[in-house]
Amino acid sequence: MVKLIALYRQPNDKEAFDEHYTSVHTPLVEQVPGLQKLEVTRIVGTPMGKPAGYYLMAEMYFADQASFEAAMASKENRAAGKDVMSFAGDIVEMMVGESEV
């Protein structure tokens, strides 16, 4: 599987971030063609009990590279990308990975 990983650093206004992420951004992401699974993890700390530099991690799973590429080229993904830049462009880092089972 191929996945797009989005790591969000700590937002200035967590409540506003959560509201937008849940009510606007997630529904946009869920419309991306070929998306098999969306997994969202709220970061709560580190093993040593220190505050984490990241607030949230989202993993978007696709069957294979071709499905991923088609999804990235879709109008639905462009809408989700435009949205993420509008509310979290300064705190998000994205990467692509291959999941090994």
Contact map, one row per residue, 1 for C-alpha under 8 A:
11100000000000000000000000000000000000000000000000000000000011111000000000000000000000000000000001110
11110000000000000000000000000000000000000000000000000000000011111001000000000000000000000000000111100
11111000000000000000000000000000000000000000000000000000001111000001000000000000000000000000000111100
01111100000000000000000000000000000000000000000000000000001110000000000000000000000000000000011110000
00111110000000000000000000000000000000000000000000000000111100000000000000000000000000000000011110000
00011111000000000000000000000000000000000000000000000000111000000000000000000000000000000001111000000
00001111100000000000000000000000000000000000000000000111110000000000000000000000000000000001110000000
00000111111000000000000000000000000000000000000000000111100000000000000000000000000000010011100000000
00000011111000000000000000000000000000000000000000001111000000000000000000000000000000000011000000000
00000001111101000000000000000000000000000000000000001111000000000000000000000000000000000010000000000
00000001111111001000000000000000000000000000000000000010000000000000000000000000000000010010000000000
00000000011111000000000000000000000000000000000000000000000000000000000000000000000000000000000000000
00000000001111111000000000000000000000000000000000000000000000000000000000000000000000000000000000000
00000000011111111100000000000000000000000000000000000000000000000000000000000000000000000000000000000
00000000000011111110000000000000000000000000000000000000000000000000000000000000000000000000000000000
00000000000011111111000000000000000000000000000000000000000000000000000000000000000000000000000000000
00000000001011111111100000000000000000000000000000000000000000000000000000000000000000100000000000000
00000000000001111111110000000000000000000000000000000000000000000000000000000000000000000000000000000
00000000000000111111111100000000000000000000000000000000000000000000000000000000000000000000000000000
00000000000000011111111110000000000000000000000000000000000000000000000000000000000000100000000000000
00000000000000001111111111000000000000000000000000000000000000000000000000000000000000000000000000000
00000000000000000111111111100000000000000000000000000000000000000000000000000000000000000000000000000
00000000000000000011111111100000000000000000000000000000000000000000000000000000000000000000000000000
00000000000000000011111111110000000000000000000000000000000000000000000000000000000000000000000000000
00000000000000000001111111111000000000000000000000000000000000000000000000000001001100000000000000000
00000000000000000000111111111100000000000000000000000000000000000000000000000000000000000000000000000
00000000000000000000011111111110000000000000000000000000000000000000000000000000000000000000000000000
00000000000000000000000111111111000000000000000000000000000000000000000000011011000000000000000000000
00000000000000000000000011111111000000000000000000000000000000000000000000011001000000000000000000000
00000000000000000000000001111111001001000000000000000000000000000000000000000000000000000000000000000
00000000000000000000000000111111101000000000000000000000000000000000000000011000000000000000000000000
00000000000000000000000000011111111000000000000000000000000000000000001001011000000000000000000000000
00000000000000000000000000000011111000000000000000000000000000000000011001010000000000000000000000000
00000000000000000000000000000001111100000000000000000000000001100011011000000000000000000000000000000
00000000000000000000000000000111111111000000000000000000000111000000001000000000000000000000000000000
00000000000000000000000000000000011111000000000000000000000111100000000000000000000000000000000000000
00000000000000000000000000000000001111100000000000000000001111000000000000000000000000000000000000000
00000000000000000000000000000100001111110000000000000000011110000000000000000000000000000000000000000
00000000000000000000000000000000000011111000000000000000011100000000000000000000000000000000000000000
00000000000000000000000000000000000001111100000000000001111000000000000000000000000000000000000000000
00000000000000000000000000000000000000111110000000000001110000000000000000000000000000000000000000000
00000000000000000000000000000000000000011111000000000011100000000000000000000000000000000000000000000
00000000000000000000000000000000000000001111100000010111100000000000000000000000000000000000000000000
00000000000000000000000000000000000000000111110000110010000000000000000000000000000000000000000000000
00000000000000000000000000000000000000000011111011110000000000000000000000000000000000000000000000000
00000000000000000000000000000000000000000001111111110000000000000000000000000000000000000000000000000
00000000000000000000000000000000000000000000111111000000000000000000000000000000000000000000000000000
00000000000000000000000000000000000000000000011111000000000000000000000000000000000000000000000000000
00000000000000000000000000000000000000000000111111100000000000000000000000000000000000000000000000000
00000000000000000000000000000000000000000000111111110000000000000000000000000000000000000000000000000
00000000000000000000000000000000000000000001110011111000000000000000000000000000000000000000000000000
00000000000000000000000000000000000000000011110001111110000000000000000000000000000000000000000000000
00000000110000000000000000000000000000000000000000111110000000000000000000000000000000000000000000000
00000011110000000000000000000000000000000010000000011111100000000000000000000000000000000000000000000
00000011111000000000000000000000000000000111000000011111100000000000000000000000000000000000000000000
00000011110000000000000000000000000000011110000000000111110000000000000000000000000000000000000000000
00001111000000000000000000000000000000011110000000000111111000000000000000000000000000000000000000000
00001110000000000000000000000000000001111000000000000001111100000000000000000000000000000000000000000
00111100000000000000000000000000000011110000000000000000111110000000000000000000000000000000000000000
00111000000000000000000000000000001111100000000000000000011111000000000000000000000000000000000000000
11110000000000000000000000000000001111000000000000000000001111100000000000000000000000000000000000000
11100000000000000000000000000000011110000000000000000000000111111011000000000000000000000000000000000
11000000000000000000000000000000010100000000000000000000000011111011000000000000000000000000000000000
11000000000000000000000000000000000000000000000000000000000001111111000000000000000000000000000000000
11000000000000000000000000000000000000000000000000000000000001111111100000000000000000000000000000000
00000000000000000000000000000000000000000000000000000000000000011111110000000000000000000000000000000
00000000000000000000000000000000010000000000000000000000000001111111111000000000000000000000000000000
01100000000000000000000000000000010000000000000000000000000001111111111100000000000000000000000000000
00000000000000000000000000000000000000000000000000000000000000001111111110000000000000000000000000000
00000000000000000000000000000000110000000000000000000000000000000111111111000000000000000000000000000
00000000000000000000000000000001111000000000000000000000000000000011111111001000000000000000000000000
00000000000000000000000000000000000000000000000000000000000000000001111111001100000000000000000000000
00000000000000000000000000000000000000000000000000000000000000000000111111101100000000000000000000000
00000000000000000000000000000001100000000000000000000000000000000000011111111100000000000000000000000
00000000000000000000000000000000000000000000000000000000000000000000000011111110000000000000000000000
00000000000000000000000000011011100000000000000000000000000000000000000001111111000000000000000000000
00000000000000000000000000011011000000000000000000000000000000000000001111111111100000000000000000000
00000000000000000000000000000000000000000000000000000000000000000000000111111111110000000000000000000
00000000000000000000000000010000000000000000000000000000000000000000000000111111111000000000000000000
00000000000000000000000010011000000000000000000000000000000000000000000000011111111100000000000000000
00000000000000000000000000000000000000000000000000000000000000000000000000001111111110000000000000000
00000000000000000000000000000000000000000000000000000000000000000000000000000111111111000000000000000
00000000000000000000000010000000000000000000000000000000000000000000000000000011111111100000000000000
00000000000000000000000010000000000000000000000000000000000000000000000000000001111111111000000000000
00000000000000000000000000000000000000000000000000000000000000000000000000000000111111111100000000000
00000000000000000000000000000000000000000000000000000000000000000000000000000000011111111000000000000
00000000000000001001000000000000000000000000000000000000000000000000000000000000001111111000000000000
00000001001000000000000000000000000000000000000000000000000000000000000000000000000111111111000000000
00000000000000000000000000000000000000000000000000000000000000000000000000000000000111111111000000000
00000000000000000000000000000000000000000000000000000000000000000000000000000000000010011111000000000
00000001111000000000000000000000000000000000000000000000000000000000000000000000000000011111100000000
00000111100000000000000000000000000000000000000000000000000000000000000000000000000000011111110000000
00000111000000000000000000000000000000000000000000000000000000000000000000000000000000000011111000000
00011110000000000000000000000000000000000000000000000000000000000000000000000000000000000001111100000
00011100000000000000000000000000000000000000000000000000000000000000000000000000000000000000111110000
01111000000000000000000000000000000000000000000000000000000000000000000000000000000000000000011111000
01111000000000000000000000000000000000000000000000000000000000000000000000000000000000000000001111100
11100000000000000000000000000000000000000000000000000000000000000000000000000000000000000000000111110
11100000000000000000000000000000000000000000000000000000000000000000000000000000000000000000000011111
10000000000000000000000000000000000000000000000000000000000000000000000000000000000000000000000001111
00000000000000000000000000000000000000000000000000000000000000000000000000000000000000000000000000111
